[in-house]
């Protein structure tokens, strides 16, 4: 996992007015996306090609 100060739970809570547990889950999702951005981009491009 990358630097944990990038996505602070308190900042997510303030921005989205959500509970601690929701912000925690959102932070995990943000880390997953940032750690796997290349693979996710390839998957999305593959889906786009199938629909066009």
Buried (B, 14 or more C-beta within 10 A) or exposed (E): EEEEEEBEBEEBBEEEEBEEEBBBEBBEEBBEEEEEEEEEEEEEEEEEEEEE
